[in-house]
Amino acid sequence: MLGQFWYKEAAPDDDVVLELKWVNEEPYGKVATPCWVARQPISDELGVKHEDEFMKLPFALSYGLLVAAASGARFTVSGDPTVWPKPWGNLLMGELRDLRVPAPISH
């Protein structure tokens, strides 16, 4: 298990967001960053864009977590939850994030 990640169908604009999508029956993800993150000096070093192209899911997750950790932004998973590999851990209902109640979603 990699961990538990917050999931919201419509992710907040201030979060680094990993959007999940099936592409030719393969799991893909696209990372979107808020403008304030894309303007940070660390973003220049990492080559961060406001929105990237879809890439294979392991790379997209790694990139999204790196950007969120380097910028201090919150990280949210969005898109099609059936794309998320169950061995990686649970996706938690993002609506409960501010209440700090981890409630796994099913897919």
C-alpha positions as CSV (number, residue, x, y, z in Angstrom):
1,M,0.0,0.0,0.0
2,L,1.3,3.4,-0.9
3,G,-1.1,5.3,1.3
4,Q,-4.5,6.9,1.6
5,F,-5.3,9.9,-0.6
6,W,-8.2,12.3,-0.6
7,Y,-10.6,12.1,-3.6
8,K,-13.0,14.7,-4.8
9,E,-15.0,14.6,-8.0
10,A,-14.6,18.3,-8.3
11,A,-11.2,19.1,-6.6
12,P,-10.5,22.5,-5.0
13,D,-8.8,25.1,-7.2
14,D,-6.0,25.6,-4.6
15,D,-4.9,21.9,-4.6
16,V,-2.5,20.1,-6.7
17,V,-4.9,17.7,-8.5
18,L,-4.2,14.3,-10.0
19,E,-7.0,13.6,-12.5
20,L,-7.5,9.9,-13.2
21,K,-8.6,8.6,-16.6
22,W,-8.5,5.4,-18.6
23,V,-6.6,5.8,-21.9
24,N,-6.8,2.7,-24.2
25,E,-7.7,0.6,-21.1
26,E,-4.5,1.8,-19.4
27,P,-4.5,3.9,-16.2
28,Y,-3.4,7.5,-16.8
29,G,-3.3,10.7,-14.8
30,K,-2.9,14.4,-15.4
31,V,-1.6,16.8,-12.8
32,A,-3.0,20.3,-12.5
33,T,-1.5,22.9,-10.2
34,P,-3.0,26.1,-8.9
35,C,-1.5,29.3,-10.4
36,W,0.2,30.2,-7.1
37,V,2.1,26.9,-7.2
38,A,3.1,27.3,-10.9
39,R,4.5,30.8,-10.1
40,Q,6.8,29.6,-7.2
41,P,10.6,29.5,-7.8
42,I,10.7,25.8,-7.1
43,S,8.3,25.3,-10.0
44,D,10.9,26.7,-12.4
45,E,13.4,24.0,-11.2
46,L,10.8,21.2,-11.5
47,G,9.4,22.4,-14.8
48,V,5.9,22.7,-13.3
49,K,3.1,23.8,-15.6
50,H,-0.4,24.9,-14.6
51,E,-1.7,21.7,-16.4
52,D,0.2,18.8,-17.8
53,E,-0.7,16.2,-20.3
54,F,-2.0,12.7,-19.3
55,M,0.9,10.3,-18.5
56,K,1.0,6.8,-17.1
57,L,-0.4,6.7,-13.6
58,P,2.7,5.9,-11.6
59,F,4.6,8.8,-13.1
60,A,1.6,11.2,-12.7
61,L,1.2,10.2,-9.0
62,S,4.9,10.7,-8.4
63,Y,5.0,14.0,-10.1
64,G,1.9,15.3,-8.4
65,L,3.1,14.3,-4.9
66,L,6.5,15.9,-5.7
67,V,4.9,19.2,-6.7
68,A,2.5,19.2,-3.7
69,A,5.4,18.4,-1.3
70,A,7.7,21.0,-2.7
71,S,5.1,23.8,-2.8
72,G,3.2,23.0,0.4
73,A,-0.1,22.6,-1.4
74,R,-2.7,20.0,-0.6
75,F,-2.9,17.0,-2.9
76,T,-6.3,15.7,-4.2
77,V,-7.1,12.9,-6.5
78,S,-10.0,13.5,-9.0
79,G,-11.5,11.9,-12.1
80,D,-12.5,8.3,-12.6
81,P,-11.9,6.4,-9.3
82,T,-12.0,3.0,-11.0
83,V,-8.6,3.9,-12.4
84,W,-7.0,3.9,-9.0
85,P,-5.1,0.6,-8.3
86,K,-6.5,-1.0,-5.1
87,P,-3.1,-2.3,-4.0
88,W,-2.0,1.3,-3.8
89,G,-4.4,2.0,-0.9
90,N,-7.7,3.7,-0.3
91,L,-9.1,6.8,-1.8
92,L,-10.8,8.8,1.0
93,M,-13.9,11.0,0.5
94,G,-12.5,14.5,0.2
95,E,-15.7,16.1,1.5
96,L,-14.6,14.8,4.9
97,R,-11.0,16.1,4.7
98,D,-11.6,19.2,6.8
99,L,-13.4,17.1,9.4
100,R,-10.4,14.7,9.5
101,V,-12.7,11.7,9.1
102,P,-11.1,9.1,6.8
103,A,-13.9,7.4,5.0
104,P,-12.8,5.1,2.1
105,I,-14.8,5.3,-1.1
106,S,-15.6,2.2,-3.0
107,H,-15.1,1.7,-6.7
